[in-house]
Structure formats: C-alpha cells, structure tokens
Amino acid sequence: MTNSRVLVIDDDPATLQLVRSVLEANGHPCLTAASAEEALAIVDSTPGIPIAISDINLPGMDGILFLERINSYRTSHAPPRVIFLTAYPRLDFAVAALRLGAIDFLTKPVRPKELLRAVSVAVE
C-alpha cells in the first residue's frame, strides 16, 4: 500500500532529510517534526496518520513518552503505529518500546531497504 503518510520525528536535520527522501521516493508522503511535542501537535491537527518513525533520544519529551501519550489518545481515529529509529539501541528502551506497542526498533544508520520493510509491515 503506497501513499500512506508517515510522520518522521528526529532532532537531527540530516536524519529527517534522509528518512524523508527514502520514504517519499518510494511513495510515502512525509510530515516531519524536530521534537515529540511538535509531533503531538501534528497528530492532533492531522488525523489518520498511520505511521510515525521516531528517534528515542529527543529534547524535552523522549520517544517512549511520546508513544505513551499517543497510546492514551481517545479519539475517533487510531493513533499512528510507531517505529523507533535510534543511534543508541539499549535493551531497556527496546523492551519499553515493544511493551507499549512499537512496531519495530531500528538502529541508525538505517539501510533504506530495512526502513522500507519496516514501513510496509507497519502499514499492513
């Protein structure tokens, strides 16, 4: 399924650009946010985003807390399914993320094929 919008959350502009370019080149329009707070505002104002790809180490609210927040939303539309992308893969983060329902846990630098596979699994 193409044309599923993806929200990409990372405080590193180079990572945002790389992930966005890979996804958009493969039929996934992207919205981007540099913080979890900005991402929550986008989720609030743009219902129906099926997937979010988030860094864990973000300024302010981290990715795990972002996932907790969107999981607690009580709205008519489902919150985005979350894929984590981090440069600091720690077992405690992975366990917390998966317990909260994260779809996947990828490490930076991510290979484009790996990223696209994770997105296609999340969309199905």
N, CA, C and O atoms as a printed pandas DataFrame, in Angstrom:
     atom_number atom_name residue_name chain_id  residue_number  x_coord  y_coord  z_coord
0              1         N          MET        A               1    0.849   -1.186    0.000
1              2        CA          MET        A               1    0.000    0.000    0.000
2              3         C          MET        A               1    0.887    1.239    0.000
3              4         O          MET        A               1    1.653    1.448    0.941
4              5         N          THR        A               2    0.797    2.048   -1.023
5              6        CA          THR        A               2    1.583    3.266   -1.046
6              7         C          THR        A               2    0.681    4.427   -0.629
7              8         O          THR        A               2   -0.490    4.240   -0.299
8              9         N          ASN        A               3    1.235    5.584   -0.651
9             10        CA          ASN        A               3    0.527    6.807   -0.290
10            11         C          ASN        A               3    0.081    6.843    1.165
11            12         O          ASN        A               3   -0.817    7.612    1.510
12            13         N          SER        A               4    0.686    6.030    2.025
13            14        CA          SER        A               4    0.385    6.167    3.436
14            15         C          SER        A               4    1.350    7.187    4.007
15            16         O          SER        A               4    2.568    7.049    3.897
16            17         N          ARG        A               5    0.779    8.217    4.621
17            18        CA          ARG        A               5    1.614    9.282    5.174
18            19         C          ARG        A               5    2.391    8.767    6.371
19            20         O          ARG        A               5    1.904    7.951    7.154
20            21         N          VAL        A               6    3.601    9.262    6.490
21            22        CA          VAL        A               6    4.468    8.870    7.591
22            23         C          VAL        A               6    4.922   10.140    8.300
23            24         O          VAL        A               6    5.353   11.098    7.659
24            25         N          LEU        A               7    4.823   10.142    9.619
25            26        CA          LEU        A               7    5.339   11.240   10.437
26            27         C          LEU        A               7    6.727   10.830   10.911
27            28         O          LEU        A               7    6.885    9.805   11.574
28            29         N          VAL        A               8    7.738   11.634   10.567
29            30        CA          VAL        A               8    9.117   11.340   10.945
30            31         C          VAL        A               8    9.541   12.335   12.024
31            32         O          VAL        A               8    9.443   13.547   11.833
32            33         N          ILE        A               9   10.015   11.810   13.167
33            34        CA          ILE        A               9   10.361   12.648   14.316
34            35         C          ILE        A               9   11.828   12.426   14.675
35            36         O          ILE        A               9   12.223   11.332   15.076
36            37         N          ASP        A              10   12.621   13.474   14.526
37            38        CA          ASP        A              10   14.037   13.393   14.882
38            39         C          ASP        A              10   14.571   14.802   15.054
39            40         O          ASP        A              10   14.209   15.703   14.298
40            41         N          ASP        A              11   15.431   14.998   16.047
41            42        CA          ASP        A              11   16.002   16.336   16.260
42            43         C          ASP        A              11   17.246   16.562   15.408
43            44         O          ASP        A              11   17.842   17.637   15.467
44            45         N          ASP        A              12   17.650   15.562   14.613
45            46        CA          ASP        A              12   18.793   15.708   13.718
46            47         C          ASP        A              12   18.290   15.978   12.297
47            48         O          ASP        A              12   17.700   15.095   11.676
48            49         N          PRO        A              13   18.519   17.198   11.774
49            50        CA          PRO        A              13   18.005   17.544   10.447
50            51         C          PRO        A              13   18.480   16.606    9.339
51            52         O          PRO        A              13   17.724   16.334    8.405
52            53         N          ALA        A              14   19.717   16.104    9.420
53            54        CA          ALA        A              14   20.238   15.202    8.383
54            55         C          ALA        A              14   19.459   13.881    8.376
55            56         O          ALA        A              14   19.147   13.346    7.312
56            57         N          THR        A              15   19.150   13.366    9.553
57            58        CA          THR        A              15   18.370   12.127    9.642
58            59         C          THR        A              15   16.962   12.351    9.111
59            60         O          THR        A              15   16.438   11.524    8.364
60            61         N          LEU        A              16   16.341   13.479    9.497
61            62        CA          LEU        A              16   14.997   13.791    8.987
62            63         C          LEU        A              16   14.997   13.803    7.466
63            64         O          LEU        A              16   14.114   13.219    6.837
64            65         N          GLN        A              17   15.978   14.461    6.877
65            66        CA          GLN        A              17   16.042   14.587    5.421
66            67         C          GLN        A              17   16.275   13.237    4.760
67            68         O          GLN        A              17   15.639   12.930    3.752
68            69         N          LEU        A              18   17.175   12.426    5.307
69            70        CA          LEU        A              18   17.472   11.117    4.735
70            71         C          LEU        A              18   16.234   10.217    4.765
71            72         O          LEU        A              18   15.870    9.630    3.746
72            73         N          VAL        A              19   15.592   10.108    5.920
73            74        CA          VAL        A              19   14.421    9.239    6.056
74            75         C          VAL        A              19   13.302    9.728    5.141
75            76         O          VAL        A              19   12.655    8.939    4.453
76            77         N          ARG        A              20   13.088   11.039    5.145
77            78        CA          ARG        A              20   12.038   11.608    4.292
78            79         C          ARG        A              20   12.302   11.316    2.814
79            80         O          ARG        A              20   11.388   10.922    2.089
80            81         N          SER        A              21   13.544   11.506    2.364
81            82        CA          SER        A              21   13.845   11.297    0.936
82            83         C          SER        A              21   13.657    9.836    0.540
83            84         O          SER        A              21   13.141    9.559   -0.543
84            85         N          VAL        A              22   14.062    8.897    1.391
85            86        CA          VAL        A              22   13.884    7.468    1.097
86            87         C          VAL        A              22   12.394    7.133    1.020
87            88         O          VAL        A              22   11.955    6.458    0.089
88            89         N          LEU        A              23   11.624    7.603    1.992
89            90        CA          LEU        A              23   10.199    7.277    2.022
90            91         C          LEU        A              23    9.444    7.929    0.868
91            92         O          LEU        A              23    8.647    7.272    0.199
92            93         N          GLU        A              24    9.691    9.214    0.632
93            94        CA          GLU        A              24    8.961    9.905   -0.435
94            95         C          GLU        A              24    9.308    9.349   -1.811
95            96         O          GLU        A              24    8.452    9.308   -2.694
96            97         N          ALA        A              25   10.556    8.920   -2.001
97            98        CA          ALA        A              25   10.951    8.317   -3.283
98            99         C          ALA        A              25   10.239    6.987   -3.512
99           100         O          ALA        A              25   10.179    6.489   -4.637
100          101         N          ASN        A              26    9.700    6.417   -2.430
101          102        CA          ASN        A              26    9.016    5.130   -2.520
102          103         C          ASN        A              26    7.519    5.243   -2.250
103          104         O          ASN        A              26    6.878    4.270   -1.854
104          105         N          GLY        A              27    6.965    6.439   -2.468
105          106        CA          GLY        A              27    5.514    6.607   -2.419
106          107         C          GLY        A              27    4.895    6.868   -1.074
107          108         O          GLY        A              27    3.684    6.720   -0.913
108          109         N          HIS        A              28    5.702    7.255   -0.095
109          110        CA          HIS        A              28    5.170    7.562    1.234
110          111         C          HIS        A              28    5.380    9.042    1.542
111          112         O          HIS        A              28    6.475    9.432    1.945
112          113         N          PRO        A              29    4.339    9.883    1.357
113          114        CA          PRO        A              29    4.499   11.303    1.706
114          115         C          PRO        A              29    4.804   11.440    3.202
115          116         O          PRO        A              29    4.303   10.667    4.019
116          117         N          CYS        A              30    5.618   12.417    3.543
117          118        CA          CYS        A              30    6.064   12.563    4.927
118          119         C          CYS        A              30    5.705   13.915    5.530
119          120         O          CYS        A              30    5.654   14.938    4.848
120          121         N          LEU        A              31    5.463   13.877    6.812
121          122        CA          LEU        A              31    5.417   15.058    7.653
122          123         C          LEU        A              31    6.599   14.903    8.593
123          124         O          LEU        A              31    6.951   13.783    8.965
124          125         N          THR        A              32    7.223   16.021    8.987
125          126        CA          THR        A              32    8.381   15.907    9.870
126          127         C          THR        A              32    8.205   16.785   11.099
127          128         O          THR        A              32    7.526   17.811   11.072
128          129         N          ALA        A              33    8.844   16.341   12.181
129          130        CA          ALA        A              33    8.839   17.088   13.438
130          131         C          ALA        A              33   10.218   16.949   14.072
131          132         O          ALA        A              33   10.840   15.889   13.998
132          133         N          ALA        A              34   10.692   18.031   14.700
133          134        CA          ALA        A              34   12.005   18.011   15.340
134          135         C          ALA        A              34   11.915   17.680   16.830
135          136         O          ALA        A              34   12.938   17.582   17.508
136          137         N          SER        A              35   10.681   17.506   17.345
137          138        CA          SER        A              35   10.513   17.152   18.758
138          139         C          SER        A              35    9.226   16.352   18.924
139          140         O          SER        A              35    8.356   16.358   18.053
140          141         N          ALA        A              36    9.124   15.669   20.050
141          142        CA          ALA        A              36    7.906   14.897   20.337
142          143         C          ALA        A              36    6.717   15.828   20.527
143          144         O          ALA        A              36    5.601   15.501   20.124
144          145         N          GLU        A              37    6.949   16.987   21.139
145          146        CA          GLU        A              37    5.863   17.950   21.333
146          147         C          GLU        A              37    5.308   18.422   19.995
147          148         O          GLU        A              37    4.093   18.511   19.815
148          149         N          GLU        A              38    6.207   18.724   19.054
149          150        CA          GLU        A              38    5.782   19.134   17.716
150          151         C          GLU        A              38    5.028   17.986   17.032
151          152         O          GLU        A              38    4.034   18.219   16.344
152          153         N          ALA        A              39    5.495   16.763   17.220
153          154        CA          ALA        A              39    4.837   15.596   16.626
154          155         C          ALA        A              39    3.428   15.417   17.193
155          156         O          ALA        A              39    2.502   15.103   16.445
156          157         N          LEU        A              40    3.253   15.612   18.495
157          158        CA          LEU        A              40    1.912   15.503   19.085
158          159         C          LEU        A              40    0.966   16.537   18.488
159          160         O          LEU        A              40   -0.203   16.243   18.239
160          161         N          ALA        A              41    1.468   17.739   18.259
161          162        CA          ALA        A              41    0.641   18.784   17.635
162          163         C          ALA        A              41    0.236   18.373   16.222
163          164         O          ALA        A              41   -0.893   18.631   15.804
164          165         N          ILE        A              42    1.145   17.735   15.481
165          166        CA          ILE        A              42    0.830   17.273   14.129
166          167         C          ILE        A              42   -0.206   16.151   14.179
167          168         O          ILE        A              42   -1.145   16.139   13.382
168          169         N          VAL        A              43   -0.043   15.219   15.100
169          170        CA          VAL        A              43   -1.008   14.125   15.248
170          171         C          VAL        A              43   -2.388   14.692   15.592
171          172         O          VAL        A              43   -3.404   14.217   15.084
172          173         N          ASP        A              44   -2.417   15.713   16.462
173          174        CA          ASP        A              44   -3.685   16.354   16.841
174          175         C          ASP        A              44   -4.360   17.030   15.650
175          176         O          ASP        A              44   -5.578   16.950   15.492
176          177         N          SER        A              45   -3.559   17.696   14.811
177          178        CA          SER        A              45   -4.136   18.501   13.732
178          179         C          SER        A              45   -4.299   17.730   12.417
179          180         O          SER        A              45   -4.936   18.225   11.487
180          181         N          THR        A              46   -3.732   16.530   12.334
181          182        CA          THR        A              46   -3.767   15.754   11.097
182          183         C          THR        A              46   -4.199   14.326   11.414
183          184         O          THR        A              46   -3.358   13.431   11.492
184          185         N          PRO        A              47   -5.494   14.104   11.596
185          186        CA          PRO        A              47   -5.936   12.751   11.948
186          187         C          PRO        A              47   -5.665   11.747   10.840
187          188         O          PRO        A              47   -5.657   12.092    9.658
188          189         N          GLY        A              48   -5.445   10.512   11.234
189          190        CA          GLY        A              48   -5.310    9.447   10.255
190          191         C          GLY        A              48   -3.906    9.197    9.744
191          192         O          GLY        A              48   -3.743    8.534    8.720
192          193         N          ILE        A              49   -2.885    9.705   10.421
193          194        CA          ILE        A              49   -1.507    9.370   10.048
194          195         C          ILE        A              49   -1.281    7.932   10.527
195          196         O          ILE        A              49   -1.365    7.668   11.726
196          197         N          PRO        A              50   -0.993    6.995    9.605
197          198        CA          PRO        A              50   -0.910    5.605   10.043
198          199         C          PRO        A              50    0.394    5.220   10.745
199          200         O          PRO        A              50    0.413    4.308   11.572
200          201         N          ILE        A              51    1.496    5.927   10.407
201          202        CA          ILE        A              51    2.799    5.509   10.917
202          203         C          ILE        A              51    3.619    6.713   11.363
203          204         O          ILE        A              51    3.619    7.762   10.719
204          205         N          ALA        A              52    4.322    6.536   12.489
205          206        CA          ALA        A              52    5.302    7.522   12.940
206          207         C          ALA        A              52    6.629    6.798   13.109
207          208         O          ALA        A              52    6.686    5.708   13.678
208          209         N          ILE        A              53    7.689    7.410   12.612
209          210        CA          ILE        A              53    9.044    6.893   12.821
210          211         C          ILE        A              53    9.725    7.903   13.733
211          212         O          ILE        A              53    9.907    9.065   13.369
212          213         N          SER        A              54   10.102    7.442   14.931
213          214        CA          SER        A              54   10.599    8.381   15.935
214          215         C          SER        A              54   11.950    7.978   16.488
215          216         O          SER        A              54   12.227    6.800   16.714
216          217         N          ASP        A              55   12.789    8.986   16.701
217          218        CA          ASP        A              55   14.003    8.815   17.479
218          219         C          ASP        A              55   13.555    8.601   18.925
219          220         O          ASP        A              55   12.434    8.964   19.283
220          221         N          ILE        A              56   14.412    8.022   19.752
221          222        CA          ILE        A              56   14.071    7.886   21.167
222          223         C          ILE        A              56   14.643    9.054   21.955
223          224         O          ILE        A              56   13.953    9.650   22.782
224          225         N          ASN        A              57   15.910    9.382   21.695
225          226        CA          ASN        A              57   16.554   10.473   22.424
226          227         C          ASN        A              57   16.207   11.801   21.765
227          228         O          ASN        A              57   16.862   12.234   20.817
228          229         N          LEU        A              58   15.168   12.434   22.286
229          230        CA          LEU        A              58   14.711   13.716   21.768
230          231         C          LEU        A              58   14.799   14.750   22.882
231          232         O          LEU        A              58   14.714   14.397   24.058
232          233         N          PRO        A              59   14.967   16.023   22.528
233          234        CA          PRO        A              59   14.961   17.068   23.560
234          235         C          PRO        A              59   13.568   17.171   24.183
235          236         O          PRO        A              59   12.566   17.016   23.485
236          237         N          GLY        A              60   13.499   17.425   25.463
237          238        CA          GLY        A              60   12.193   17.501   26.122
238          239         C          GLY        A              60   11.631   16.105   26.304
239          240         O          GLY        A              60   12.239   15.267   26.970
240          241         N          MET        A              61   10.476   15.853   25.714
241          242        CA          MET        A              61    9.816   14.550   25.808
242          243         C          MET        A              61   10.554   13.538   24.926
243          244         O          MET        A              61   10.795   13.807   23.749
244          245         N          ASP        A              62   10.915   12.372   25.485
245          246        CA          ASP        A              62   11.592   11.368   24.661
246          247         C          ASP        A              62   10.582   10.536   23.869
247          248         O          ASP        A              62    9.372   10.674   24.046
248          249         N          GLY        A              63   11.089    9.682   23.005
249          250        CA          GLY        A              63   10.237    8.890   22.129
250          251         C          GLY        A              63    9.331    7.919   22.868
251          252         O          GLY        A              63    8.205    7.670   22.438
252          253         N          ILE        A              64    9.816    7.367   23.982
253          254        CA          ILE        A              64    8.998    6.421   24.763
254          255         C          ILE        A              64    7.783    7.149   25.347
255          256         O          ILE        A              64    6.665    6.638   25.297
256          257         N          LEU        A              65    8.008    8.336   25.895
257          258        CA          LEU        A              65    6.895    9.117   26.451
258          259         C          LEU        A              65    5.934    9.553   25.333
259          260         O          LEU        A              65    4.721    9.584   25.537
260          261         N          PHE        A              66    6.472    9.887   24.161
261          262        CA          PHE        A              66    5.628   10.215   23.008
262          263         C          PHE        A              66    4.692    9.044   22.702
263          264         O          PHE        A              66    3.494    9.238   22.494
264          265         N          LEU        A              67    5.246    7.825   22.675
265          266        CA          LEU        A              67    4.432    6.638   22.396
266          267         C          LEU        A              67    3.360    6.448   23.476
267          268         O          LEU        A              67    2.212    6.130   23.164
268          269         N          GLU        A              68    3.734    6.644   24.742
269          270        CA          GLU        A              68    2.745    6.555   25.828
270          271         C          GLU        A              68    1.619    7.566   25.617
271          272         O          GLU        A              68    0.443    7.243   25.791
272          273         N          ARG        A              69    1.988    8.791   25.242
273          274        CA          ARG        A              69    0.987    9.845   25.047
274          275         C          ARG        A              69    0.013    9.518   23.928
275          276         O          ARG        A              69   -1.198    9.645   24.104
276          277         N          ILE        A              70    0.532    9.097   22.773
277          278        CA          ILE        A              70   -0.395    8.834   21.670
278          279         C          ILE        A              70   -1.219    7.574   21.927
279          280         O          ILE        A              70   -2.338    7.452   21.428
280          281         N          ASN        A              71   -0.672    6.637   22.704
281          282        CA          ASN        A              71   -1.458    5.451   23.059
282          283         C          ASN        A              71   -2.635    5.809   23.959
283          284         O          ASN        A              71   -3.645    5.105   23.975
284          285         N          SER        A              72   -2.506    6.903   24.708
285          286        CA          SER        A              72   -3.570    7.286   25.642
286          287         C          SER        A              72   -4.642    8.156   24.975
287          288         O          SER        A              72   -5.645    8.501   25.602
288          289         N          TYR        A              73   -4.425    8.510   23.696
289          290        CA          TYR        A              73   -5.410    9.337   22.992
290          291         C          TYR        A              73   -6.734    8.610   22.883
291          292         O          TYR        A              73   -6.768    7.421   22.564
292          293         N          ARG        A              74   -7.802    9.299   23.139
293          294        CA          ARG        A              74   -9.144    8.753   22.961
294          295         C          ARG        A              74   -9.820    9.564   21.880
295          296         O          ARG        A              74  -10.528   10.529   22.168
296          297         N          THR        A              75   -9.606    9.176   20.638
297          298        CA          THR        A              75  -10.182    9.904   19.516
298          299         C          THR        A              75  -10.870    8.914   18.590
299          300         O          THR        A              75  -10.792    7.701   18.785
300          301         N          SER        A              76  -11.536    9.443   17.591
301          302        CA          SER        A              76  -12.249    8.586   16.645
302          303         C          SER        A              76  -11.298    7.877   15.690
303          304         O          SER        A              76  -11.668    6.872   15.083
304          305         N          HIS        A              77  -10.083    8.387   15.551
305          306        CA          HIS        A              77   -9.123    7.745   14.648
306          307         C          HIS        A              77   -8.015    7.071   15.452
307          308         O          HIS        A              77   -7.667    7.515   16.546
308          309         N          ALA        A              78   -7.476    6.009   14.904
309          310        CA          ALA        A              78   -6.396    5.286   15.582
310          311         C          ALA        A              78   -5.130    6.139   15.582
311          312         O          ALA        A              78   -4.858    6.839   14.606
312          313         N          PRO        A              79   -4.355    6.087   16.666
313          314        CA          PRO        A              79   -3.079    6.811   16.671
314          315         C          PRO        A              79   -2.102    6.123   15.714
315          316         O          PRO        A              79   -2.284    4.956   15.369
316          317         N          PRO        A              80   -1.067    6.850   15.290
317          318        CA          PRO        A              80   -0.093    6.222   14.396
318          319         C          PRO        A              80    0.599    5.044   15.082
319          320         O          PRO        A              80    0.809    5.049   16.295
320          321         N          ARG        A              81    0.945    4.049   14.291
321          322        CA          ARG        A              81    1.773    2.945   14.781
322          323         C          ARG        A              81    3.212    3.462   14.751
323          324         O          ARG        A              81    3.605    4.142   13.803
324          325         N          VAL        A              82    3.996    3.147   15.776
325          326        CA          VAL        A              82    5.323    3.757   15.923
326          327         C          VAL        A              82    6.446    2.763   15.638
327          328         O          VAL        A              82    6.454    1.630   16.120
328          329         N          ILE        A              83    7.392    3.242   14.832
329          330        CA          ILE        A              83    8.650    2.542   14.586
330          331         C          ILE        A              83    9.733    3.429   15.202
331          332         O          ILE        A              83    9.795    4.624   14.915
332          333         N          PHE        A              84   10.581    2.851   16.041
333          334        CA          PHE        A              84   11.666    3.638   16.609
334          335         C          PHE        A              84   12.930    3.484   15.773
335          336         O          PHE        A              84   13.227    2.407   15.255
336          337         N          LEU        A              85   13.662    4.582   15.655
337          338        CA          LEU        A              85   14.924    4.641   14.926
338          339         C          LEU        A              85   15.900    5.373   15.837
339          340         O          LEU        A              85   15.741    6.569   16.084
340          341         N          THR        A              86   16.907    4.666   16.337
341          342        CA          THR        A              86   17.792    5.286   17.314
342          343         C          THR        A              86   19.257    4.955   17.062
343          344         O          THR        A              86   19.594    3.893   16.539
344          345         N          ALA        A              87   20.110    5.885   17.446
345          346        CA          ALA        A              87   21.552    5.653   17.356
346          347         C          ALA        A              87   22.060    4.967   18.622
347          348         O          ALA        A              87   23.203    4.513   18.665
348          349         N          TYR        A              88   21.217    4.891   19.649
349          350        CA          TYR        A              88   21.615    4.326   20.936
350          351         C          TYR        A              88   20.699    3.172   21.317
351          352         O          TYR        A              88   19.843    3.318   22.189
352          353         N          PRO        A              89   20.879    2.000   20.654
353          354        CA          PRO        A              89   19.997    0.874   20.938
354          355         C          PRO        A              89   20.305    0.294   22.318
355          356         O          PRO        A              89   21.341   -0.341   22.516
356          357         N          ARG        A              90   19.410    0.516   23.255
357          358        CA          ARG        A              90   19.568   -0.042   24.599
358          359         C          ARG        A              90   18.439   -1.026   24.828
359          360         O          ARG        A              90   17.304   -0.788   24.414
360          361         N          LEU        A              91   18.746   -2.117   25.478
361          362        CA          LEU        A              91   17.760   -3.158   25.706
362          363         C          LEU        A              91   16.555   -2.634   26.472
363          364         O          LEU        A              91   15.422   -2.995   26.157
364          365         N          ASP        A              92   16.782   -1.781   27.481
365          366        CA          ASP        A              92   15.646   -1.270   28.266
366          367         C          ASP        A              92   14.718   -0.412   27.397
367          368         O          ASP        A              92   13.499   -0.452   27.568
368          369         N          PHE        A              93   15.290    0.364   26.464
369          370        CA          PHE        A              93   14.460    1.151   25.544
370          371         C          PHE        A              93   13.664    0.226   24.628
371          372         O          PHE        A              93   12.470    0.433   24.412
372          373         N          ALA        A              94   14.332   -0.794   24.092
373          374        CA          ALA        A              94   13.655   -1.719   23.174
374          375         C          ALA        A              94   12.515   -2.433   23.878
375          376         O          ALA        A              94   11.427   -2.562   23.318
376          377         N          VAL        A              95   12.750   -2.899   25.098
377          378        CA          VAL        A              95   11.707   -3.603   25.861
378          379         C          VAL        A              95   10.542   -2.665   26.154
379          380         O          VAL        A              95    9.383   -3.037   25.972
380          381         N          ALA        A              96   10.847   -1.443   26.609
381          382        CA          ALA        A              96    9.785   -0.467   26.905
382          383         C          ALA        A              96    8.990   -0.144   25.646
383          384         O          ALA        A              96    7.761   -0.074   25.683
384          385         N          ALA        A              97    9.691    0.053   24.532
385          386        CA          ALA        A              97    9.036    0.401   23.271
386          387         C          ALA        A              97    8.105   -0.714   22.811
387          388         O          ALA        A              97    6.968   -0.456   22.416
388          389         N          LEU        A              98    8.582   -1.939   22.861
389          390        CA          LEU        A              98    7.771   -3.065   22.393
390          391         C          LEU        A              98    6.598   -3.329   23.331
391          392         O          LEU        A              98    5.514   -3.697   22.878
392          393         N          ARG        A              99    6.804   -3.145   24.638
393          394        CA          ARG        A              99    5.698   -3.302   25.595
394          395         C          ARG        A              99    4.588   -2.298   25.329
395          396         O          ARG        A              99    3.410   -2.592   25.533
396          397         N          LEU        A             100    4.972   -1.107   24.872
397          398        CA          LEU        A             100    3.991   -0.056   24.592
398          399         C          LEU        A             100    3.391   -0.193   23.197
399          400         O          LEU        A             100    2.558    0.620   22.795
400          401         N          GLY        A             101    3.812   -1.216   22.458
401          402        CA          GLY        A             101    3.196   -1.462   21.161
402          403         C          GLY        A             101    3.953   -0.936   19.959
403          404         O          GLY        A             101    3.395   -0.871   18.864
404          405         N          ALA        A             102    5.215   -0.559   20.135
405          406        CA          ALA        A             102    6.000   -0.136   18.970
406          407         C          ALA        A             102    6.064   -1.293   17.976
407          408         O          ALA        A             102    6.121   -2.457   18.371
408          409         N          ILE        A             103    6.054   -0.968   16.701
409          410        CA          ILE        A             103    6.044   -1.971   15.644
410          411         C          ILE        A             103    7.442   -2.525   15.391
411          412         O          ILE        A             103    7.605   -3.715   15.119
412          413         N          ASP        A             104    8.455   -1.655   15.481
413          414        CA          ASP        A             104    9.818   -2.079   15.171
414          415         C          ASP        A             104   10.791   -1.162   15.901
415          416         O          ASP        A             104   10.422   -0.090   16.382
416          417         N          PHE        A             105   12.036   -1.605   15.970
417          418        CA          PHE        A             105   13.086   -0.884   16.670
418          419         C          PHE        A             105   14.320   -0.972   15.784
419          420         O          PHE        A             105   15.012   -1.991   15.781
420          421         N          LEU        A             106   14.604    0.100   15.024
421          422        CA          LEU        A             106   15.714    0.115   14.074
422          423         C          LEU        A             106   16.866    0.949   14.618
423          424         O          LEU        A             106   16.657    1.866   15.412
424          425         N          THR        A             107   18.081    0.627   14.186
425          426        CA          THR        A             107   19.228    1.403   14.638
426          427         C          THR        A             107   19.809    2.224   13.492
427          428         O          THR        A             107   19.796    1.810   12.333
428          429         N          LYS        A             108   20.323    3.407   13.854
429          430        CA          LYS        A             108   20.977    4.303   12.899
430          431         C          LYS        A             108   22.426    3.872   12.766
431          432         O          LYS        A             108   23.011    3.408   13.745
432          433         N          PRO        A             109   23.016    4.005   11.611
433          434        CA          PRO        A             109   22.375    4.438   10.371
434          435         C          PRO        A             109   21.533    3.291    9.801
435          436         O          PRO        A             109   21.979    2.145    9.740
436          437         N          VAL        A             110   20.326    3.623    9.393
437          438        CA          VAL        A             110   19.413    2.602    8.886
438          439         C          VAL        A             110   19.600    2.451    7.376
439          440         O          VAL        A             110   19.800    3.437    6.666
440          441         N          ARG        A             111   19.536    1.225    6.898
441          442        CA          ARG        A             111   19.617    0.992    5.455
442          443         C          ARG        A             111   18.240    1.256    4.854
443          444         O          ARG        A             111   17.231    0.885    5.453
444          445         N          PRO        A             112   18.179    1.886    3.688
445          446        CA          PRO        A             112   16.883    2.184    3.072
446          447         C          PRO        A             112   15.959    0.969    2.966
447          448         O          PRO        A             112   14.763    1.079    3.239
448          449         N          LYS        A             113   16.506   -0.199    2.567
449          450        CA          LYS        A             113   15.671   -1.399    2.435
450          451         C          LYS        A             113   15.041   -1.777    3.773
451          452         O          LYS        A             113   13.873   -2.161    3.832
452          453         N          GLU        A             114   15.823   -1.667    4.844
453          454        CA          GLU        A             114   15.348   -2.010    6.187
454          455         C          GLU        A             114   14.229   -1.053    6.606
455          456         O          GLU        A             114   13.227   -1.470    7.186
456          457         N          LEU        A             115   14.413    0.215    6.309
457          458        CA          LEU        A             115   13.412    1.227    6.633
458          459         C          LEU        A             115   12.108    0.967    5.871
459          460         O          LEU        A             115   11.024    1.000    6.453
460          461         N          LEU        A             116   12.224    0.712    4.589
461          462        CA          LEU        A             116   11.035    0.464    3.759
462          463         C          LEU        A             116   10.318   -0.823    4.163
463          464         O          LEU        A             116    9.090   -0.888    4.117
464          465         N          ARG        A             117   11.069   -1.835    4.554
465          466        CA          ARG        A             117   10.470   -3.085    5.025
466          467         C          ARG        A             117    9.661   -2.828    6.296
467          468         O          ARG        A             117    8.535   -3.307    6.424
468          469         N          ALA        A             118   10.232   -2.076    7.231
469          470        CA          ALA        A             118    9.540   -1.784    8.482
470          471         C          ALA        A             118    8.250   -1.004    8.233
471          472         O          ALA        A             118    7.228   -1.270    8.865
472          473         N          VAL        A             119    8.301   -0.040    7.309
473          474        CA          VAL        A             119    7.115    0.760    6.987
474          475         C          VAL        A             119    6.055   -0.122    6.328
475          476         O          VAL        A             119    4.876   -0.013    6.663
476          477         N          SER        A             120    6.452   -0.992    5.401
477          478        CA          SER        A             120    5.447   -1.824    4.728
478          479         C          SER        A             120    4.808   -2.807    5.709
479          480         O          SER        A             120    3.616   -3.095    5.596
480          481         N          VAL        A             121    5.569   -3.320    6.660
481          482        CA          VAL        A             121    4.992   -4.207    7.684
482          483         C          VAL        A             121    4.019   -3.425    8.563
483          484         O          VAL        A             121    2.949   -3.928    8.906
484          485         N          ALA        A             122    4.386   -2.203    8.926
485          486        CA          ALA        A             122    3.518   -1.380    9.787
486          487         C          ALA        A             122    2.217   -1.010    9.102
487          488         O          ALA        A             122    1.185   -0.888    9.762
488          489         N          VAL        A             123    2.246   -0.830    7.782
489          490        CA          VAL        A             123    1.055   -0.434    7.027
490          491         C          VAL        A             123    0.067   -1.594    6.905
491          492         O          VAL        A             123   -1.146   -1.386    6.858
492          493         N          GLU        A             124    0.599   -2.818    6.856
493          494        CA          GLU        A             124   -0.275   -3.993    6.660
494          495         C          GLU        A             124   -1.138   -4.307    7.864
495          496         O          GLU        A             124   -1.915   -5.262    7.835
